[in-house]
């Protein structure tokens, strides 16, 4: 069985965290998330991702730094749009493409059948010829091959990869969803802002953050939560249909 292959039992298995596989690990993960929920709202799908960000970063205030780019059926801004798009992409087994090895390693192989691949390692000749970073060149090389269309595009480390991906989108590439949290002091925040700008302009759903912080761990955690949402849809615990889900939440509140 490959890291992408899972059985029906895997899909139905109850777990607190996609990375936890033993009883003790699951208890630790659930206890940790219970603590997070004391500080982060637990009312919407977007709240689940704010919780995961706080859990990943170990910082309660990080809940305020997550940004969702997308719109609802009426064209109005909707924090849950990239979540629905990402979970739907997982359900149809879209490829998950990360910028570097670390981002890829952090994304679970459980609960989905998506291929996982990394960009780094491609585009070596382009990097050598132009002097651009290897991560930027790798994104451009994969895009040249048509890899990024309809993918879950994840950038966890390299701002230049995010800039390159944004350029690709301007030239017609359409990922299913973007998770971009590159970290650092040099153009990291600017690269995420660039992703948000092109995502809004070309209607490509995206989850990003603001500020200098971020990183591969955060990108992996947010991507894993997309997988977890997809698992909830698959098992009937969640309905991604916008109207149906809103009605269900309204019913819960009325109770």
C-alpha positions in Angstrom: 0.0 0.0 0.0 1.4 3.4 -1.0 1.3 6.5 1.2 -1.7 7.7 -1.0 -3.6 4.5 -0.7 -6.1 4.0 2.1 -8.9 1.6 2.9 -12.5 2.2 3.6 -11.7 1.5 7.3 -9.2 4.3 7.3 -11.8 6.7 6.0 -14.2 5.8 8.7 -11.8 5.7 11.5 -12.4 8.2 14.3 -9.4 10.3 15.2 -8.6 13.7 16.8 -5.7 14.4 14.5 -4.7 13.0 11.1 -1.1 12.5 12.3 -1.9 10.6 15.5 -2.0 6.8 15.2 -1.7 5.5 18.8 -4.2 6.0 21.7 -1.8 8.1 23.6 -1.0 10.3 20.6 -4.7 10.8 19.9 -5.4 11.7 23.5 -2.6 14.3 23.4 -3.9 15.7 20.2 -7.5 16.0 21.4 -6.4 17.5 24.7 -4.3 20.1 22.9 -7.2 21.0 20.6 -9.6 21.2 23.6 -7.2 23.8 25.0 -7.1 25.7 21.7 -10.9 25.8 21.6 -11.0 27.6 24.9 -9.4 30.6 23.1 -10.5 30.2 19.5 -14.2 30.2 18.4 -15.6 26.8 17.2 -18.6 28.0 15.2 -17.6 27.8 11.5 -15.4 25.9 9.1 -13.0 28.9 9.0 -12.7 28.6 12.8 -11.4 25.1 12.4 -8.5 26.5 10.3 -7.8 29.3 12.8 -7.7 26.6 15.5 -5.2 24.5 13.4 -3.1 27.6 12.9 -3.0 28.3 16.6 -2.2 24.6 17.3 0.6 24.6 14.7 2.2 27.9 15.8 1.7 27.6 19.5 0.4 31.1 19.5 -3.2 32.0 20.4 -3.0 35.4 18.7 -2.2 33.7 15.4 -5.9 33.1 14.9 -6.1 36.8 13.8 -3.5 36.4 11.1 -5.1 33.8 8.9 -6.7 35.1 5.7 -9.2 33.4 3.4 -9.6 34.6 -0.2 -12.7 33.5 -2.1 -16.4 34.3 -2.8 -19.7 32.6 -2.4 -22.3 31.9 -5.1 -23.4 35.5 -5.1 -19.8 36.8 -5.6 -19.5 38.1 -2.0 -16.4 37.5 0.1 -16.6 34.2 1.9 -14.1 32.8 4.3 -15.3 29.3 3.7 -14.9 29.3 -0.1 -11.3 28.1 -0.2 -12.1 25.4 2.4 -15.0 24.1 0.2 -12.7 24.3 -2.8 -9.9 22.5 -1.1 -12.0 19.8 0.4 -13.7 19.2 -2.9 -10.3 18.9 -4.6 -9.3 16.3 -2.0 -12.4 14.4 -2.7 -11.7 14.3 -6.4 -8.1 13.2 -5.7 -6.4 16.3 -7.1 -2.6 16.3 -6.8 -1.1 18.1 -3.8 2.0 20.0 -5.0 4.3 21.6 -2.3 7.2 23.9 -2.8 9.8 21.9 -0.8 10.3 18.6 0.9 9.5 19.7 4.4 6.0 20.9 3.4 5.3 17.6 1.6 6.6 15.6 4.5 4.2 17.3 6.9 1.1 16.5 4.9 -0.6 13.3 6.0 -0.9 10.3 3.7 -4.0 9.2 5.7 -7.6 9.9 4.8 -7.2 10.7 1.1 -6.0 9.3 -2.2 -4.3 12.4 -3.5 -0.8 12.1 -5.0 1.7 14.2 -3.1 4.6 15.8 -5.0 7.2 18.5 -4.4 8.3 21.2 -6.9 11.9 21.5 -5.7 14.3 19.4 -7.7 12.7 20.5 -11.0 13.9 23.5 -13.1 17.6 23.2 -12.2 18.7 24.3 -15.6 16.4 27.3 -15.5 17.7 28.3 -12.1 21.3 28.0 -13.3 20.7 29.9 -16.5 18.7 32.8 -15.0 20.1 33.0 -11.4 16.6 32.8 -9.9 16.0 30.7 -6.8 15.6 26.9 -7.2 12.2 27.1 -5.7 10.9 29.7 -8.1 12.5 27.8 -11.1 10.9 24.6 -9.9 7.4 26.1 -9.8 7.8 27.6 -13.3 9.1 24.3 -14.6 6.2 22.3 -13.2 3.7 24.9 -14.4 5.3 24.6 -17.9 4.3 21.0 -17.7 0.8 21.9 -16.8 1.1 20.4 -13.3 -0.5 23.2 -11.3 -3.9 23.3 -12.9 -6.6 21.9 -10.6 -4.0 21.1 -7.9 -3.9 21.9 -4.2 -0.9 24.2 -4.5 1.0 24.5 -1.2 3.8 27.0 -0.5 5.2 26.6 3.0 8.7 28.0 2.9 9.8 30.0 -0.1 8.5 33.5 -0.9 10.0 33.3 -4.4 7.9 30.1 -5.0 4.8 32.1 -4.0 5.8 35.0 -6.4 6.4 32.5 -9.2 3.0 30.8 -8.6 1.3 34.2 -8.7 2.9 34.9 -12.0 1.7 31.6 -13.3 -1.9 32.4 -12.3 -1.7 35.7 -14.1 -0.7 33.7 -17.2 -3.7 31.4 -17.0 -2.8 28.6 -14.5 -5.7 27.7 -12.2 -5.0 25.7 -9.1 -8.1 24.3 -7.3 -6.9 26.1 -4.1 -3.8 27.6 -2.7 -2.3 27.3 0.8 0.5 29.8 1.0 2.4 30.6 4.3 6.0 31.3 3.3 8.1 32.5 6.2 10.9 35.0 6.6 12.0 38.6 6.8 12.6 39.1 3.0 9.5 39.5 1.0 7.6 36.7 2.8 4.6 39.0 3.7 4.8 40.6 0.3 4.6 37.2 -1.4 1.5 36.3 0.5 -0.1 39.6 -0.3 0.7 39.0 -4.0 -1.0 35.6 -3.8 -4.1 37.2 -2.2 -4.2 39.8 -5.0 -4.1 37.4 -7.9 -6.3 34.9 -6.1 -9.0 37.6 -5.8 -8.5 38.9 -9.3 -8.7 35.5 -11.0 -11.1 33.8 -8.6 -8.6 31.2 -7.3 -9.4 30.3 -3.6 -6.6 30.8 -1.2 -5.7 30.4 2.5 -2.8 32.6 3.6 -1.5 34.6 6.6 -0.2 38.0 7.2 3.0 39.0 8.9 6.5 37.6 8.9 5.7 34.2 10.5 4.4 31.1 8.8 6.4 28.1 7.5 6.1 24.6 6.2 4.5 23.3 9.4 1.7 25.8 9.2 1.1 25.0 5.5 1.0 21.3 6.2 -1.4 21.8 9.1 -3.8 23.8 7.0 -3.6 21.3 4.2 -4.2 18.5 6.6 -7.3 20.3 7.8 -8.6 20.4 4.2 -8.1 16.6 4.2 -9.9 16.3 7.5 -12.9 18.4 6.2 -13.0 16.1 3.1 -13.0 13.1 5.4 -16.0 14.6 7.3 -17.8 15.1 4.0 -17.0 11.5 2.9 -18.4 10.0 6.2 -21.5 12.2 6.1 -20.5 14.3 9.1 -20.4 17.5 7.0 -22.2 18.8 4.0 -20.2 21.1 1.7 -23.3 22.4 0.0 -23.4 26.0 1.1 -27.2 26.3 1.7 -27.5 22.9 3.3 -24.7 23.6 5.7 -26.0 27.0 6.7 -29.5 25.5 7.3 -27.9 22.7 9.4 -26.0 25.3 11.5 -29.1 27.4 12.0 -31.0 24.3 13.2 -28.3 23.6 15.7 -28.5 27.2 17.0 -32.3 26.9 17.3 -31.9 23.9 19.5 
